[in-house]
Amino acid sequence: MAITTTEISKVSLGNRKMIIGKSVISGGTDTGDVEVSIKNIESFTPTINNANDLAVSTNETFPLKDTAVTVITEGNDRTIYWTAIGY
């Protein structure tokens, strides 16, 4: 299992940050941890890459006092885009 994450954009929202990113899940798996550069994640919204992909969800309760969010896809080797908000 391997997850490669790239931050696309980071915006300050007062004392909070909004990060938009892309994560590629590979290695024949459908679950993994997406590392986010904020320590207290208040929301995390994953989105599928295109209409041919299946659903993606998280396995977390928010707010999350961690930098890793576990994501679950309905299929192996997927690319997801996500938005995280926190501080």
N, CA, C and O atoms as a printed pandas DataFrame, in Angstrom:
     atom_number atom_name residue_name chain_id  residue_number  x_coord  y_coord  z_coord
0              1         N          MET        A               1    0.848   -1.177    0.000
1              2        CA          MET        A               1    0.000    0.000    0.000
2              3         C          MET        A               1    0.888    1.234    0.000
3              4         O          MET        A               1    1.861    1.332    0.748
4              5         N          ALA        A               2    0.525    2.158   -0.853
5              6        CA          ALA        A               2    1.239    3.426   -0.895
6              7         C          ALA        A               2    0.240    4.541   -1.198
7              8         O          ALA        A               2   -0.634    4.405   -2.054
8              9         N          ILE        A               3    0.394    5.623   -0.484
9             10        CA          ILE        A               3   -0.413    6.806   -0.765
10            11         C          ILE        A               3    0.542    7.966   -0.981
11            12         O          ILE        A               3    1.383    8.261   -0.131
12            13         N          THR        A               4    0.405    8.617   -2.118
13            14        CA          THR        A               4    1.180    9.804   -2.430
14            15         C          THR        A               4    0.240   10.993   -2.386
15            16         O          THR        A               4   -0.763   11.025   -3.099
16            17         N          THR        A               5    0.563   11.973   -1.550
17            18        CA          THR        A               5   -0.307   13.126   -1.369
18            19         C          THR        A               5    0.408   14.389   -1.807
19            20         O          THR        A               5    1.586   14.586   -1.512
20            21         N          THR        A               6   -0.318   15.245   -2.518
21            22        CA          THR        A               6    0.182   16.532   -2.967
22            23         C          THR        A               6   -0.802   17.611   -2.544
23            24         O          THR        A               6   -1.998   17.508   -2.816
24            25         N          GLU        A               7   -0.301   18.646   -1.878
25            26        CA          GLU        A               7   -1.151   19.789   -1.568
26            27         C          GLU        A               7   -1.210   20.691   -2.791
27            28         O          GLU        A               7   -0.175   21.106   -3.313
28            29         N          ILE        A               8   -2.406   20.990   -3.241
29            30        CA          ILE        A               8   -2.604   21.821   -4.425
30            31         C          ILE        A               8   -2.714   23.290   -4.052
31            32         O          ILE        A               8   -2.175   24.158   -4.738
32            33         N          SER        A               9   -3.424   23.563   -2.945
33            34        CA          SER        A               9   -3.655   24.952   -2.538
34            35         C          SER        A               9   -3.841   25.011   -1.031
35            36         O          SER        A               9   -4.384   24.087   -0.424
36            37         N          LYS        A              10   -3.384   26.113   -0.428
37            38        CA          LYS        A              10   -3.567   26.342    1.006
38            39         C          LYS        A              10   -4.032   27.780    1.192
39            40         O          LYS        A              10   -3.396   28.716    0.709
40            41         N          VAL        A              11   -5.149   27.945    1.899
41            42        CA          VAL        A              11   -5.745   29.265    2.091
42            43         C          VAL        A              11   -5.955   29.502    3.580
43            44         O          VAL        A              11   -6.420   28.608    4.287
44            45         N          SER        A              12   -5.618   30.695    4.067
45            46        CA          SER        A              12   -5.899   31.060    5.450
46            47         C          SER        A              12   -7.314   31.581    5.565
47            48         O          SER        A              12   -7.750   32.416    4.772
48            49         N          LEU        A              13   -8.027   31.079    6.560
49            50        CA          LEU        A              13   -9.398   31.511    6.856
50            51         C          LEU        A              13   -9.423   32.005    8.290
51            52         O          LEU        A              13   -9.953   31.332    9.174
52            53         N          GLY        A              14   -8.860   33.163    8.521
53            54        CA          GLY        A              14   -8.725   33.660    9.888
54            55         C          GLY        A              14   -7.698   32.805   10.615
55            56         O          GLY        A              14   -6.547   32.722   10.188
56            57         N          ASN        A              15   -8.111   32.155   11.731
57            58        CA          ASN        A              15   -7.184   31.298   12.469
58            59         C          ASN        A              15   -7.220   29.849   11.971
59            60         O          ASN        A              15   -6.596   28.976   12.575
60            61         N          ARG        A              16   -7.927   29.592   10.902
61            62        CA          ARG        A              16   -8.016   28.261   10.322
62            63         C          ARG        A              16   -7.350   28.221    8.946
63            64         O          ARG        A              16   -7.060   29.258    8.349
64            65         N          LYS        A              17   -7.116   27.014    8.461
65            66        CA          LYS        A              17   -6.560   26.824    7.126
66            67         C          LYS        A              17   -7.468   25.894    6.340
67            68         O          LYS        A              17   -8.071   24.974    6.894
68            69         N          MET        A              18   -7.556   26.144    5.051
69            70        CA          MET        A              18   -8.244   25.241    4.149
70            71         C          MET        A              18   -7.187   24.735    3.166
71            72         O          MET        A              18   -6.498   25.523    2.518
72            73         N          ILE        A              19   -7.071   23.426    3.068
73            74        CA          ILE        A              19   -6.099   22.823    2.173
74            75         C          ILE        A              19   -6.842   21.970    1.157
75            76         O          ILE        A              19   -7.716   21.178    1.512
76            77         N          ILE        A              20   -6.486   22.140   -0.099
77            78        CA          ILE        A              20   -7.020   21.314   -1.180
78            79         C          ILE        A              20   -5.879   20.435   -1.650
79            80         O          ILE        A              20   -4.777   20.920   -1.905
80            81         N          GLY        A              21   -6.141   19.141   -1.764
81            82        CA          GLY        A              21   -5.070   18.227   -2.129
82            83         C          GLY        A              21   -5.518   17.098   -3.023
83            84         O          GLY        A              21   -6.700   16.927   -3.323
84            85         N          LYS        A              22   -4.527   16.335   -3.434
85            86        CA          LYS        A              22   -4.735   15.177   -4.298
86            87         C          LYS        A              22   -3.953   14.019   -3.696
87            88         O          LYS        A              22   -2.789   14.178   -3.329
88            89         N          SER        A              23   -4.588   12.853   -3.592
89            90        CA          SER        A              23   -3.911   11.673   -3.082
90            91         C          SER        A              23   -4.109   10.517   -4.049
91            92         O          SER        A              23   -5.215   10.274   -4.532
92            93         N          VAL        A              24   -3.033    9.818   -4.319
93            94        CA          VAL        A              24   -3.066    8.648   -5.193
94            95         C          VAL        A              24   -2.836    7.420   -4.322
95            96         O          VAL        A              24   -1.789    7.279   -3.689
96            97         N          ILE        A              25   -3.823    6.538   -4.299
97            98        CA          ILE        A              25   -3.738    5.300   -3.537
98            99         C          ILE        A              25   -3.339    4.203   -4.518
99           100         O          ILE        A              25   -4.031    3.975   -5.509
100          101         N          SER        A              26   -2.221    3.520   -4.245
101          102        CA          SER        A              26   -1.736    2.493   -5.169
102          103         C          SER        A              26   -1.289    1.260   -4.388
103          104         O          SER        A              26   -1.347    1.235   -3.158
104          105         N          GLY        A              27   -0.851    0.261   -5.101
105          106        CA          GLY        A              27   -0.370   -0.956   -4.462
106          107         C          GLY        A              27   -1.469   -1.985   -4.255
107          108         O          GLY        A              27   -1.322   -2.885   -3.429
108          109         N          GLY        A              28   -2.578   -1.866   -4.999
109          110        CA          GLY        A              28   -3.638   -2.857   -4.913
110          111         C          GLY        A              28   -4.470   -2.771   -3.649
111          112         O          GLY        A              28   -4.988   -3.785   -3.181
112          113         N          THR        A              29   -4.608   -1.579   -3.088
113          114        CA          THR        A              29   -5.380   -1.426   -1.858
114          115         C          THR        A              29   -6.507   -0.428   -2.051
115          116         O          THR        A              29   -6.506    0.344   -3.010
116          117         N          ASP        A              30   -7.478   -0.447   -1.126
117          118        CA          ASP        A              30   -8.597    0.489   -1.189
118          119         C          ASP        A              30   -8.701    1.355    0.055
119          120         O          ASP        A              30   -9.657    2.119    0.185
120          121         N          THR        A              31   -7.745    1.259    0.975
121          122        CA          THR        A              31   -7.781    2.004    2.228
122          123         C          THR        A              31   -6.392    2.532    2.544
123          124         O          THR        A              31   -5.385    1.890    2.244
124          125         N          GLY        A              32   -6.350    3.712    3.155
125          126        CA          GLY        A              32   -5.061    4.246    3.568
126          127         C          GLY        A              32   -5.205    5.569    4.279
127          128         O          GLY        A              32   -6.297    6.135    4.337
128          129         N          ASP        A              33   -4.107    6.065    4.821
129          130        CA          ASP        A              33   -4.087    7.327    5.549
130          131         C          ASP        A              33   -3.563    8.447    4.668
131          132         O          ASP        A              33   -2.475    8.354    4.100
132          133         N          VAL        A              34   -4.354    9.504    4.566
133          134        CA          VAL        A              34   -3.957   10.712    3.846
134          135         C          VAL        A              34   -3.383   11.674    4.877
135          136         O          VAL        A              34   -4.073   12.066    5.818
136          137         N          GLU        A              35   -2.133   12.051    4.700
137          138        CA          GLU        A              35   -1.472   12.996    5.602
138          139         C          GLU        A              35   -1.826   14.427    5.200
139          140         O          GLU        A              35   -1.672   14.821    4.044
140          141         N          VAL        A              36   -2.300   15.187    6.170
141          142        CA          VAL        A              36   -2.695   16.583    5.970
142          143         C          VAL        A              36   -1.796   17.434    6.865
143          144         O          VAL        A              36   -1.476   17.020    7.979
144          145         N          SER        A              37   -1.386   18.605    6.404
145          146        CA          SER        A              37   -0.428   19.417    7.158
146          147         C          SER        A              37   -1.071   20.309    8.219
147          148         O          SER        A              37   -0.525   21.359    8.559
148          149         N          ILE        A              38   -2.215   19.906    8.739
149          150        CA          ILE        A              38   -2.814   20.594    9.881
150          151         C          ILE        A              38   -3.038   19.557   10.977
151          152         O          ILE        A              38   -3.323   18.395   10.690
152          153         N          LYS        A              39   -2.908   19.983   12.239
153          154        CA          LYS        A              39   -2.952   19.036   13.357
154          155         C          LYS        A              39   -4.353   18.785   13.893
155          156         O          LYS        A              39   -4.610   17.724   14.462
156          157         N          ASN        A              40   -5.246   19.717   13.727
157          158        CA          ASN        A              40   -6.625   19.569   14.195
158          159         C          ASN        A              40   -7.544   19.723   12.992
159          160         O          ASN        A              40   -7.835   20.839   12.560
160          161         N          ILE        A              41   -7.994   18.611   12.461
161          162        CA          ILE        A              41   -8.811   18.617   11.252
162          163         C          ILE        A              41  -10.280   18.660   11.654
163          164         O          ILE        A              41  -10.794   17.736   12.284
164          165         N          GLU        A              42  -10.947   19.751   11.278
165          166        CA          GLU        A              42  -12.358   19.913   11.620
166          167         C          GLU        A              42  -13.280   19.298   10.570
167          168         O          GLU        A              42  -14.367   18.821   10.897
168          169         N          SER        A              43  -12.848   19.311    9.318
169          170        CA          SER        A              43  -13.628   18.657    8.267
170          171         C          SER        A              43  -12.694   18.182    7.171
171          172         O          SER        A              43  -11.652   18.784    6.913
172          173         N          PHE        A              44  -13.087   17.096    6.533
173          174        CA          PHE        A              44  -12.314   16.508    5.441
174          175         C          PHE        A              44  -13.323   15.978    4.445
175          176         O          PHE        A              44  -14.122   15.098    4.763
176          177         N          THR        A              45  -13.282   16.524    3.226
177          178        CA          THR        A              45  -14.237   16.143    2.193
178          179         C          THR        A              45  -13.496   15.512    1.019
179          180         O          THR        A              45  -12.850   16.222    0.247
180          181         N          PRO        A              46  -13.578   14.186    0.871
181          182        CA          PRO        A              46  -12.951   13.534   -0.279
182          183         C          PRO        A              46  -13.901   13.521   -1.471
183          184         O          PRO        A              46  -15.121   13.472   -1.309
184          185         N          THR        A              47  -13.328   13.565   -2.662
185          186        CA          THR        A              47  -14.106   13.565   -3.902
186          187         C          THR        A              47  -13.466   12.581   -4.869
187          188         O          THR        A              47  -12.241   12.493   -4.950
188          189         N          ILE        A              48  -14.285   11.848   -5.598
189          190        CA          ILE        A              48  -13.755   10.915   -6.585
190          191         C          ILE        A              48  -13.100   11.675   -7.728
191          192         O          ILE        A              48  -13.408   12.845   -7.956
192          193         N          ASN        A              49  -12.210   11.023   -8.438
193          194        CA          ASN        A              49  -11.452   11.642   -9.515
194          195         C          ASN        A              49  -12.304   11.901  -10.755
195          196         O          ASN        A              49  -12.203   12.970  -11.357
196          197         N          ASN        A              50  -13.133   10.949  -11.142
197          198        CA          ASN        A              50  -13.979   11.137  -12.315
198          199         C          ASN        A              50  -15.223   10.273  -12.201
199          200         O          ASN        A              50  -15.349    9.482  -11.266
200          201         N          ALA        A              51  -16.119   10.415  -13.122
201          202        CA          ALA        A              51  -17.412    9.730  -13.049
202          203         C          ALA        A              51  -17.286    8.211  -13.125
203          204         O          ALA        A              51  -18.209    7.507  -12.714
204          205         N          ASN        A              52  -16.188    7.690  -13.631
205          206        CA          ASN        A              52  -16.003    6.246  -13.719
206          207         C          ASN        A              52  -15.539    5.623  -12.407
207          208         O          ASN        A              52  -15.614    4.406  -12.240
208          209         N          ASP        A              53  -15.060    6.446  -11.475
209          210        CA          ASP        A              53  -14.632    5.934  -10.182
210          211         C          ASP        A              53  -15.837    5.704   -9.279
211          212         O          ASP        A              53  -16.917    6.252   -9.497
212          213         N          LEU        A              54  -15.623    4.885   -8.271
213          214        CA          LEU        A              54  -16.673    4.600   -7.303
214          215         C          LEU        A              54  -16.522    5.528   -6.109
215          216         O          LEU        A              54  -15.662    6.410   -6.118
216          217         N          ALA        A              55  -17.322    5.348   -5.111
217          218        CA          ALA        A              55  -17.373    6.244   -3.959
218          219         C          ALA        A              55  -16.092    6.207   -3.124
219          220         O          ALA        A              55  -15.322    5.247   -3.171
220          221         N          VAL        A              56  -15.891    7.280   -2.361
221          222        CA          VAL        A              56  -14.797    7.382   -1.404
222          223         C          VAL        A              56  -15.365    7.989   -0.125
223          224         O          VAL        A              56  -16.218    8.876   -0.178
224          225         N          SER        A              57  -14.890    7.508    1.029
225          226        CA          SER        A              57  -15.372    8.014    2.305
226          227         C          SER        A              57  -14.218    8.012    3.308
227          228         O          SER        A              57  -13.120    7.540    3.013
228          229         N          THR        A              58  -14.488    8.545    4.492
229          230        CA          THR        A              58  -13.487    8.537    5.558
230          231         C          THR        A              58  -13.947    7.590    6.657
231          232         O          THR        A              58  -15.125    7.247    6.758
232          233         N          ASN        A              59  -12.998    7.182    7.465
233          234        CA          ASN        A              59  -13.294    6.305    8.595
234          235         C          ASN        A              59  -12.877    7.026    9.872
235          236         O          ASN        A              59  -12.147    6.478   10.699
236          237         N          GLU        A              60  -13.348    8.256   10.021
237          238        CA          GLU        A              60  -12.934    9.101   11.141
238          239         C          GLU        A              60  -14.136    9.824   11.734
239          240         O          GLU        A              60  -15.187    9.944   11.104
240          241         N          THR        A              61  -13.954   10.302   12.959
241          242        CA          THR        A              61  -14.919   11.174   13.610
242          243         C          THR        A              61  -14.259   12.536   13.763
243          244         O          THR        A              61  -13.140   12.633   14.267
244          245         N          PHE        A              62  -14.943   13.583   13.334
245          246        CA          PHE        A              62  -14.380   14.929   13.369
246          247         C          PHE        A              62  -15.031   15.737   14.476
247          248         O          PHE        A              62  -16.211   15.544   14.772
248          249         N          PRO        A              63  -14.267   16.654   15.100
249          250        CA          PRO        A              63  -12.894   17.051   14.794
250          251         C          PRO        A              63  -11.897   15.949   15.148
251          252         O          PRO        A              63  -12.100   15.171   16.080
252          253         N          LEU        A              64  -10.826   15.910   14.379
253          254        CA          LEU        A              64   -9.792   14.894   14.510
254          255         C          LEU        A              64   -8.497   15.564   14.944
255          256         O          LEU        A              64   -7.990   16.443   14.248
256          257         N          LYS        A              65   -7.967   15.163   16.067
257          258        CA          LYS        A              65   -6.707   15.737   16.553
258          259         C          LYS        A              65   -5.552   14.865   16.074
259          260         O          LYS        A              65   -4.875   14.203   16.860
260          261         N          ASP        A              66   -5.349   14.886   14.762
261          262        CA          ASP        A              66   -4.313   14.086   14.115
262          263         C          ASP        A              66   -4.041   14.708   12.752
263          264         O          ASP        A              66   -4.800   15.563   12.295
264          265         N          THR        A              67   -2.975   14.289   12.110
265          266        CA          THR        A              67   -2.675   14.795   10.770
266          267         C          THR        A              67   -2.988   13.768    9.691
267          268         O          THR        A              67   -2.799   14.046    8.506
268          269         N          ALA        A              68   -3.463   12.586   10.079
269          270        CA          ALA        A              68   -3.760   11.528    9.113
270          271         C          ALA        A              68   -5.252   11.202    9.128
271          272         O          ALA        A              68   -5.846   10.984   10.184
272          273         N          VAL        A              69   -5.842   11.175    7.938
273          274        CA          VAL        A              69   -7.253   10.829    7.780
274          275         C          VAL        A              69   -7.327    9.519    7.004
275          276         O          VAL        A              69   -6.776    9.411    5.909
276          277         N          THR        A              70   -8.001    8.533    7.566
277          278        CA          THR        A              70   -8.154    7.252    6.884
278          279         C          THR        A              70   -9.267    7.364    5.846
279          280         O          THR        A              70  -10.392    7.744    6.170
280          281         N          VAL        A              71   -8.945    7.032    4.606
281          282        CA          VAL        A              71   -9.937    7.058    3.526
282          283         C          VAL        A              71  -10.167    5.638    3.026
283          284         O          VAL        A              71   -9.279    4.786    3.072
284          285         N          ILE        A              72  -11.386    5.410    2.549
285          286        CA          ILE        A              72  -11.778    4.111    2.017
286          287         C          ILE        A              72  -12.400    4.348    0.650
287          288         O          ILE        A              72  -13.319    5.154    0.507
288          289         N          THR        A              73  -11.894    3.644   -0.350
289          290        CA          THR        A              73  -12.451    3.759   -1.695
290          291         C          THR        A              73  -13.136    2.450   -2.066
291          292         O          THR        A              73  -12.817    1.398   -1.512
292          293         N          GLU        A              74  -14.062    2.516   -2.987
293          294        CA          GLU        A              74  -14.725    1.308   -3.474
294          295         C          GLU        A              74  -14.008    0.815   -4.715
295          296         O          GLU        A              74  -14.569    0.812   -5.810
296          297         N          GLY        A              75  -12.788    0.408   -4.538
297          298        CA          GLY        A              75  -11.962   -0.074   -5.632
298          299         C          GLY        A              75  -10.512    0.234   -5.332
299          300         O          GLY        A              75  -10.210    1.176   -4.599
300          301         N          ASN        A              76   -9.624   -0.547   -5.888
301          302        CA          ASN        A              76   -8.189   -0.379   -5.641
302          303         C          ASN        A              76   -7.587    0.668   -6.566
303          304         O          ASN        A              76   -8.125    0.970   -7.631
304          305         N          ASP        A              77   -6.463    1.210   -6.132
305          306        CA          ASP        A              77   -5.641    2.106   -6.944
306          307         C          ASP        A              77   -6.447    3.282   -7.500
307          308         O          ASP        A              77   -6.717    3.346   -8.699
308          309         N          ARG        A              78   -6.818    4.187   -6.640
309          310        CA          ARG        A              78   -7.652    5.334   -7.004
310          311         C          ARG        A              78   -6.918    6.642   -6.754
311          312         O          ARG        A              78   -5.994    6.719   -5.945
312          313         N          THR        A              79   -7.358    7.663   -7.471
313          314        CA          THR        A              79   -6.921    9.032   -7.227
314          315         C          THR        A              79   -8.109    9.783   -6.654
315          316         O          THR        A              79   -9.206    9.745   -7.212
316          317         N          ILE        A              80   -7.887   10.471   -5.529
317          318        CA          ILE        A              80   -8.957   11.270   -4.929
318          319         C          ILE        A              80   -8.462   12.693   -4.736
319          320         O          ILE        A              80   -7.270   12.937   -4.551
320          321         N          TYR        A              81   -9.390   13.608   -4.782
321          322        CA          TYR        A              81   -9.131   15.000   -4.426
322          323         C          TYR        A              81   -9.864   15.248   -3.128
323          324         O          TYR        A              81  -10.888   14.619   -2.862
324          325         N          TRP        A              82   -9.354   16.156   -2.319
325          326        CA          TRP        A              82   -9.962   16.389   -1.019
326          327         C          TRP        A              82   -9.761   17.835   -0.573
327          328         O          TRP        A              82   -8.885   18.552   -1.056
328          329         N          THR        A              83  -10.607   18.223    0.365
329          330        CA          THR        A              83  -10.510   19.526    1.013
330          331         C          THR        A              83  -10.531   19.293    2.510
331          332         O          THR        A              83  -11.412   18.600    3.019
332          333         N          ALA        A              84   -9.565   19.867    3.223
333          334        CA          ALA        A              84   -9.499   19.756    4.671
334          335         C          ALA        A              84   -9.513   21.161    5.271
335          336         O          ALA        A              84   -8.891   22.084    4.745
336          337         N          ILE        A              85  -10.232   21.301    6.378
337          338        CA          ILE        A              85  -10.277   22.580    7.093
338          339         C          ILE        A              85   -9.930   22.295    8.553
339          340         O          ILE        A              85  -10.426   21.334    9.141
340          341         N          GLY        A              86   -9.083   23.132    9.124
341          342        CA          GLY        A              86   -8.698   22.976   10.506
342          343         C          GLY        A              86   -7.662   23.988   10.898
343          344         O          GLY        A              86   -7.507   25.017   10.240
344          345         N          TYR        A              87   -6.943   23.705   11.973
345          346        CA          TYR        A              87   -5.920   24.620   12.460
346          347         C          TYR        A              87   -4.759   23.852   13.065
347          348         O          TYR        A              87   -3.794   24.458   13.532
